[in-house]
């Protein structure tokens, strides 16, 4: 399996997946991230919202699709405004 570590802004939070917007130099793409553990998605839903910065580590399962093994909450929009 191929592993990847990405940092990006949450674009969407759905019931079983989230969309992460990743920017690298002049490139900008959306990555669909599936959550393998239900409690992990509960934490994302509870503590994160659109445009929050997160880091993820996971396995690439298809082009632009990742199975998340670990997610780190890096900042939230409310923290940036303080």
Residue, then its C-alpha position, 0 to 999 in steps of 0.5 A: x500500500x502507498x502511504x501519504x501525509x497531507x495538510x489542507x483545509x476541510x472543504x466538506x464534512x460528510x457522514x462517511x468521508x470528508x473533502x480536503x483541499x490541498x494546495x502545493x505551489x501553483x496546484x490546488x486539488x480536492x482529495x476525498x478522504x474516507x474515515x476507517x474508524x467511526x469515532x474518528x469521524x465523530x471527533x471531526x464532526x464535533x471539533x472541526x468545521x469548513x476551512x479548518x486546517x488538518x493533517x492526515x496520514x493514510x493509504x491511497x486507495x484510488x486517485x484522489x481518494x485516501x483511507x485515513x488512519x490518523x487525523x491531526x487538528x492543526x487550527x480552526x478558523x476561530x483560533x485564527x480570528x483571536 
